[in-house]
């Protein structure tokens, strides 16, 4: 089992822990500041982030934005809809 750090108290936390034993924190995923992908709401196609707002597959203009979160317990990356 890997040991990471708590973003609140910076104590050591097991990768399987759901609660920091030192301070009781339960939020270990912190934003990295990167938006990972766009997904067209109409067709589900991928839209390059900096190239265009228009979907190359269906010409739709509505997109989903995902933020990257890093879990400080084990270093894994996760996406969340923003």
GUTORTOR-875345 format. One record per residue: x, y, z of N, C-alpha, C, O, CB in turn; residue number from 1; residue in one letter. Coordinates in pm, whole numbers, plus 50000, padded with zeros to 5 digits. Glycine has a CB too. Example, Ala and Ser with C-alpha at 12.3 -4.5 7.8 and 13.67 -1.06 7.14 Angstrom:
+-------+-------+-------+-------+-------+-------+-------+-------+-------+-------+-------+-------+-------+-------+-------+-----+---------+
|  n.c1 |  n.c2 |  n.c3 | ca.c1 | ca.c2 | ca.c3 |  c.c1 |  c.c2 |  c.c3 |  o.c1 |  o.c2 |  o.c3 | cb.c1 | cb.c2 | cb.c3 | num | residuo |
+-------+-------+-------+-------+-------+-------+-------+-------+-------+-------+-------+-------+-------+-------+-------+-----+---------+
| 51319 | 49431 | 50780 | 51230 | 49550 | 50780 | 51320 | 49670 | 50780 | 51424 | 49668 | 50846 | 51131 | 49553 | 50905 |   1 |       a |
| 51285 | 49775 | 50708 | 51367 | 49894 | 50714 | 51290 | 50003 | 50787 | 51341 | 50114 | 50804 | 51408 | 49940 | 50572 |   2 |       s |
+-------+-------+-------+-------+-------+-------+-------+-------+-------+-------+-------+-------+-------+-------+-------+-----+---------+
***
This chain:
+-------+-------+-------+-------+-------+-------+-------+-------+-------+-------+-------+-------+-------+-------+-------+-----+---------+
|  n.c1 |  n.c2 |  n.c3 | ca.c1 | ca.c2 | ca.c3 |  c.c1 |  c.c2 |  c.c3 |  o.c1 |  o.c2 |  o.c3 | cb.c1 | cb.c2 | cb.c3 | num | residuo |
+-------+-------+-------+-------+-------+-------+-------+-------+-------+-------+-------+-------+-------+-------+-------+-----+---------+
| 50082 | 49882 | 50000 | 50000 | 50000 | 50000 | 50087 | 50125 | 50000 | 50184 | 50136 | 50076 | 49906 | 49999 | 50120 |   1 |       x |
| 50052 | 50217 | 49915 | 50129 | 50340 | 49904 | 50084 | 50441 | 50010 | 49970 | 50438 | 50057 | 50113 | 50401 | 49763 |   2 |       x |
| 50175 | 50527 | 50047 | 50144 | 50634 | 50141 | 50151 | 50766 | 50068 | 50247 | 50795 | 49997 | 50241 | 50632 | 50262 |   3 |       x |
| 50048 | 50846 | 50087 | 50044 | 50979 | 50030 | 50034 | 51079 | 50143 | 50056 | 51046 | 50260 | 49927 | 50995 | 49931 |   4 |       x |
| 49999 | 51203 | 50108 | 49986 | 51303 | 50214 | 49848 | 51366 | 50211 | 49784 | 51376 | 50107 | 50095 | 51411 | 50200 |   5 |       x |
| 49804 | 51407 | 50326 | 49676 | 51475 | 50342 | 49694 | 51620 | 50297 | 49791 | 51684 | 50337 | 49625 | 51467 | 50490 |   6 |       x |
| 49603 | 51673 | 50213 | 49618 | 51812 | 50169 | 49590 | 51915 | 50278 | 49624 | 52032 | 50262 | 49526 | 51838 | 50053 |   7 |       x |
| 49529 | 51873 | 50387 | 49497 | 51965 | 50495 | 49611 | 51974 | 50597 | 49661 | 52083 | 50626 | 49368 | 51923 | 50565 |   8 |       x |
| 49651 | 51858 | 50652 | 49751 | 51860 | 50759 | 49888 | 51809 | 50714 | 49985 | 51815 | 50789 | 49703 | 51777 | 50876 |   9 |       x |
| 49895 | 51759 | 50591 | 50017 | 51703 | 50531 | 50070 | 51582 | 50606 | 50188 | 51548 | 50594 | 50124 | 51810 | 50525 |  10 |       x |
| 49983 | 51515 | 50684 | 50019 | 51391 | 50749 | 50016 | 51275 | 50649 | 49956 | 51288 | 50543 | 49926 | 51362 | 50867 |  11 |       x |
| 50080 | 51166 | 50682 | 50083 | 51049 | 50593 | 49950 | 50975 | 50599 | 49893 | 50953 | 50706 | 50198 | 50955 | 50631 |  12 |       x |
| 49902 | 50937 | 50478 | 49774 | 50869 | 50465 | 49790 | 50751 | 50372 | 49854 | 50762 | 50267 | 49664 | 50966 | 50414 |  13 |       x |
| 49734 | 50637 | 50409 | 49737 | 50517 | 50325 | 49651 | 50540 | 50201 | 49554 | 50615 | 50206 | 49687 | 50393 | 50405 |  14 |       x |
| 49687 | 50476 | 50090 | 49609 | 50490 | 49966 | 49470 | 50432 | 49980 | 49381 | 50467 | 49902 | 49682 | 50423 | 49849 |  15 |       x |
| 49447 | 50345 | 50077 | 49315 | 50285 | 50098 | 49232 | 50361 | 50201 | 49114 | 50331 | 50218 | 49331 | 50140 | 50141 |  16 |       x |
| 49291 | 50456 | 50269 | 49219 | 50529 | 50375 | 49113 | 50620 | 50316 | 49133 | 50682 | 50211 | 49318 | 50611 | 50459 |  17 |       x |
| 49001 | 50629 | 50385 | 48895 | 50721 | 50345 | 48891 | 50845 | 50433 | 48827 | 50945 | 50400 | 48760 | 50651 | 50348 |  18 |       x |
| 48961 | 50837 | 50546 | 48967 | 50948 | 50642 | 49111 | 50961 | 50690 | 49176 | 50861 | 50720 | 48868 | 50925 | 50763 |  19 |       x |
| 49160 | 51084 | 50697 | 49293 | 51107 | 50751 | 49291 | 51077 | 50901 | 49209 | 51134 | 50973 | 49341 | 51254 | 50724 |  20 |       x |
| 49380 | 50990 | 50949 | 49380 | 50958 | 51092 | 49426 | 51073 | 51181 | 49400 | 51074 | 51301 | 49467 | 50839 | 51116 |  21 |       x |
| 49493 | 51170 | 51122 | 49547 | 51281 | 51201 | 49447 | 51395 | 51218 | 49431 | 51449 | 51328 | 49673 | 51334 | 51135 |  22 |       x |
| 49377 | 51433 | 51106 | 49289 | 51550 | 51114 | 49144 | 51521 | 51077 | 49058 | 51606 | 51098 | 49342 | 51658 | 51024 |  23 |       x |
| 49114 | 51402 | 51023 | 48976 | 51369 | 50988 | 48933 | 51413 | 50850 | 48816 | 51397 | 50815 | 48886 | 51428 | 51087 |  24 |       x |
| 49023 | 51467 | 50770 | 48990 | 51510 | 50635 | 48942 | 51392 | 50551 | 48994 | 51281 | 50563 | 49112 | 51578 | 50569 |  25 |       x |
| 48842 | 51417 | 50465 | 48792 | 51312 | 50375 | 48808 | 51349 | 50228 | 48770 | 51271 | 50140 | 48646 | 51284 | 50405 |  26 |       x |
| 48863 | 51466 | 50199 | 48880 | 51510 | 50060 | 49028 | 51505 | 50022 | 49108 | 51588 | 50065 | 48824 | 51654 | 50039 |  27 |       x |
| 49062 | 51406 | 49942 | 49201 | 51387 | 49903 | 49229 | 51422 | 49758 | 49345 | 51428 | 49717 | 49242 | 51245 | 49928 |  28 |       x |
| 49124 | 51446 | 49680 | 49142 | 51483 | 49540 | 49149 | 51635 | 49528 | 49056 | 51705 | 49567 | 49028 | 51427 | 49452 |  29 |       x |
| 49260 | 51684 | 49474 | 49278 | 51828 | 49458 | 49291 | 51862 | 49310 | 49346 | 51782 | 49234 | 49404 | 51877 | 49536 |  30 |       x |
| 49241 | 51978 | 49267 | 49249 | 52014 | 49125 | 49392 | 52042 | 49081 | 49472 | 52099 | 49156 | 49163 | 52136 | 49098 |  31 |       x |
| 49423 | 52000 | 48958 | 49555 | 52028 | 48902 | 49553 | 52157 | 48821 | 49659 | 52210 | 48787 | 49601 | 51912 | 48814 |  32 |       x |
| 49432 | 52208 | 48791 | 49422 | 52331 | 48713 | 49410 | 52306 | 48564 | 49403 | 52401 | 48486 | 49541 | 52418 | 48739 |  33 |       x |
| 49406 | 52180 | 48522 | 49397 | 52148 | 48379 | 49258 | 52102 | 48342 | 49198 | 52022 | 48414 | 49500 | 52042 | 48341 |  34 |       x |
| 49207 | 52151 | 48229 | 49085 | 52097 | 48170 | 49131 | 51994 | 48068 | 49208 | 52026 | 47978 | 48996 | 52210 | 48103 |  35 |       x |
| 49084 | 51870 | 48083 | 49137 | 51760 | 48004 | 49074 | 51746 | 47868 | 49145 | 51730 | 47769 | 49121 | 51634 | 48079 |  36 |       x |
| 48942 | 51752 | 47860 | 48879 | 51726 | 47731 | 48745 | 51795 | 47720 | 48685 | 51837 | 47819 | 48863 | 51577 | 47709 |  37 |       x |
| 48701 | 51805 | 47599 | 48565 | 51849 | 47568 | 48495 | 51730 | 47507 | 48557 | 51650 | 47438 | 48562 | 51973 | 47472 |  38 |       x |
| 48368 | 51719 | 47532 | 48288 | 51615 | 47471 | 48162 | 51682 | 47419 | 48094 | 51753 | 47493 | 48256 | 51499 | 47572 |  39 |       x |
| 48131 | 51659 | 47292 | 48012 | 51719 | 47231 | 47887 | 51662 | 47298 | 47874 | 51541 | 47311 | 48010 | 51694 | 47078 |  40 |       x |
| 47794 | 51750 | 47340 | 47671 | 51706 | 47404 | 47581 | 51634 | 47305 | 47506 | 51545 | 47343 | 47597 | 51826 | 47465 |  41 |       x |
| 47588 | 51672 | 47178 | 47499 | 51615 | 47078 | 47542 | 51478 | 47029 | 47460 | 51386 | 47024 | 47489 | 51709 | 46961 |  42 |       x |
| 47669 | 51460 | 46994 | 47713 | 51333 | 46934 | 47814 | 51258 | 47020 | 47845 | 51143 | 46990 | 47773 | 51359 | 46798 |  43 |       x |
| 47867 | 51320 | 47126 | 47963 | 51254 | 47212 | 48106 | 51256 | 47158 | 48196 | 51199 | 47220 | 47922 | 51114 | 47235 |  44 |       x |
| 48127 | 51319 | 47045 | 48259 | 51326 | 46984 | 48354 | 51415 | 47062 | 48311 | 51507 | 47133 | 48249 | 51375 | 46842 |  45 |       x |
| 48482 | 51387 | 47049 | 48582 | 51468 | 47117 | 48607 | 51597 | 47043 | 48616 | 51598 | 46920 | 48711 | 51391 | 47131 |  46 |       x |
| 48619 | 51706 | 47116 | 48646 | 51837 | 47058 | 48779 | 51885 | 47113 | 48793 | 51900 | 47234 | 48531 | 51939 | 47089 |  47 |       x |
| 48879 | 51910 | 47027 | 49009 | 51960 | 47075 | 48991 | 52088 | 47154 | 48916 | 52177 | 47113 | 49105 | 51984 | 46956 |  48 |       x |
| 49059 | 52098 | 47268 | 49035 | 52207 | 47362 | 49068 | 52344 | 47306 | 48988 | 52437 | 47321 | 49112 | 52184 | 47486 |  49 |       x |
| 49184 | 52361 | 47243 | 49224 | 52494 | 47199 | 49197 | 52523 | 47052 | 49213 | 52637 | 47009 | 49368 | 52513 | 47226 |  50 |       x |
| 49156 | 52423 | 46974 | 49141 | 52444 | 46830 | 49014 | 52516 | 46792 | 49018 | 52611 | 46715 | 49147 | 52313 | 46760 |  51 |       x |
| 48900 | 52472 | 46844 | 48773 | 52527 | 46800 | 48666 | 52501 | 46903 | 48681 | 52412 | 46987 | 48733 | 52469 | 46665 |  52 |       x |
| 48560 | 52577 | 46898 | 48444 | 52548 | 46981 | 48345 | 52460 | 46908 | 48247 | 52414 | 46967 | 48377 | 52677 | 47024 |  53 |       x |
| 48368 | 52436 | 46780 | 48274 | 52358 | 46699 | 48319 | 52212 | 46694 | 48437 | 52182 | 46677 | 48264 | 52415 | 46557 |  54 |       x |
| 48222 | 52122 | 46710 | 48251 | 51979 | 46703 | 48286 | 51941 | 46559 | 48210 | 51975 | 46469 | 48130 | 51895 | 46755 |  55 |       x |
| 48397 | 51874 | 46535 | 48435 | 51836 | 46399 | 48345 | 51729 | 46339 | 48344 | 51711 | 46217 | 48577 | 51787 | 46398 |  56 |       x |
| 48268 | 51658 | 46423 | 48181 | 51552 | 46372 | 48043 | 51601 | 46332 | 47993 | 51565 | 46225 | 48166 | 51445 | 46476 |  57 |       x |
| 47980 | 51684 | 46417 | 47841 | 51723 | 46388 | 47820 | 51874 | 46384 | 47707 | 51918 | 46362 | 47750 | 51664 | 46493 |  58 |       x |
| 47923 | 51954 | 46403 | 47918 | 52101 | 46404 | 47840 | 52158 | 46522 | 47797 | 52273 | 46518 | 47856 | 52151 | 46275 |  59 |       x |
| 47821 | 52078 | 46627 | 47752 | 52127 | 46746 | 47840 | 52223 | 46824 | 47962 | 52220 | 46811 | 47709 | 52010 | 46836 |  60 |       x |
| 47779 | 52308 | 46905 | 47853 | 52407 | 46982 | 47840 | 52389 | 47133 | 47886 | 52475 | 47209 | 47806 | 52543 | 46945 |  61 |       x |
| 47780 | 52281 | 47179 | 47762 | 52260 | 47321 | 47857 | 52150 | 47367 | 47856 | 52040 | 47312 | 47616 | 52224 | 47355 |  62 |       x |
| 47940 | 52178 | 47467 | 48043 | 52085 | 47510 | 48041 | 52064 | 47660 | 47995 | 52148 | 47736 | 48178 | 52134 | 47467 |  63 |       x |
| 48094 | 51949 | 47699 | 48117 | 51920 | 47840 | 48264 | 51944 | 47868 | 48350 | 51911 | 47787 | 48075 | 51774 | 47878 |  64 |       x |
| 48292 | 52001 | 47982 | 48429 | 52029 | 48022 | 48463 | 51942 | 48143 | 48383 | 51929 | 48236 | 48448 | 52181 | 48054 |  65 |       x |
| 48581 | 51884 | 48141 | 48625 | 51798 | 48250 | 48751 | 51857 | 48313 | 48843 | 51897 | 48242 | 48649 | 51654 | 48201 |  66 |       x |
| 48754 | 51860 | 48446 | 48872 | 51906 | 48518 | 48949 | 51785 | 48568 | 48890 | 51683 | 48603 | 48834 | 52001 | 48636 |  67 |       x |
| 49080 | 51799 | 48572 | 49165 | 51691 | 48622 | 49187 | 51710 | 48772 | 49219 | 51819 | 48818 | 49300 | 51688 | 48546 |  68 |       x |
| 49169 | 51602 | 48848 | 49194 | 51602 | 48991 | 49299 | 51497 | 49022 | 49298 | 51389 | 48964 | 49062 | 51575 | 49072 |  69 |       x |
| 49391 | 51528 | 49112 | 49492 | 51432 | 49154 | 49462 | 51388 | 49297 | 49441 | 51470 | 49386 | 49636 | 51494 | 49144 |  70 |       x |
| 49459 | 51257 | 49315 | 49438 | 51200 | 49448 | 49574 | 51198 | 49519 | 49665 | 51127 | 49476 | 49374 | 51055 | 49441 |  71 |       x |
| 49587 | 51274 | 49625 | 49716 | 51286 | 49694 | 49755 | 51161 | 49773 | 49869 | 51150 | 49818 | 49713 | 51404 | 49786 |  72 |       x |
| 49662 | 51068 | 49791 | 49697 | 50945 | 49862 | 49785 | 50854 | 49777 | 49880 | 50795 | 49827 | 49570 | 50870 | 49904 |  73 |       x |
| 49753 | 50844 | 49646 | 49828 | 50751 | 49561 | 49877 | 50813 | 49430 | 49941 | 50745 | 49351 | 49742 | 50632 | 49530 |  74 |       x |
| 49847 | 50940 | 49406 | 49895 | 51008 | 49285 | 49811 | 50984 | 49161 | 49846 | 51033 | 49054 | 50033 | 50966 | 49258 |  75 |       x |
| 49701 | 50911 | 49173 | 49619 | 50880 | 49055 | 49542 | 51005 | 49009 | 49513 | 51095 | 49088 | 49521 | 50765 | 49086 |  76 |       x |
| 49509 | 51007 | 48880 | 49436 | 51119 | 48820 | 49293 | 51078 | 48795 | 49264 | 50963 | 48760 | 49503 | 51166 | 48688 |  77 |       x |
| 49201 | 51175 | 48814 | 49059 | 51152 | 48795 | 49001 | 51270 | 48721 | 49052 | 51381 | 48732 | 48986 | 51130 | 48931 |  78 |       x |
| 48894 | 51248 | 48644 | 48825 | 51355 | 48575 | 48690 | 51380 | 48642 | 48623 | 51286 | 48685 | 48807 | 51320 | 48425 |  79 |       x |
| 48651 | 51506 | 48650 | 48520 | 51540 | 48703 | 48456 | 51643 | 48610 | 48524 | 51731 | 48558 | 48531 | 51595 | 48849 |  80 |       x |
| 48327 | 51631 | 48589 | 48253 | 51721 | 48502 | 48245 | 51858 | 48569 | 48209 | 51868 | 48687 | 48111 | 51665 | 48470 |  81 |       x |
| 48277 | 51963 | 48494 | 48266 | 52099 | 48550 | 48170 | 52181 | 48468 | 48147 | 52298 | 48499 | 48403 | 52169 | 48557 |  82 |       x |
+-------+-------+-------+-------+-------+-------+-------+-------+-------+-------+-------+-------+-------+-------+-------+-----+---------+
***
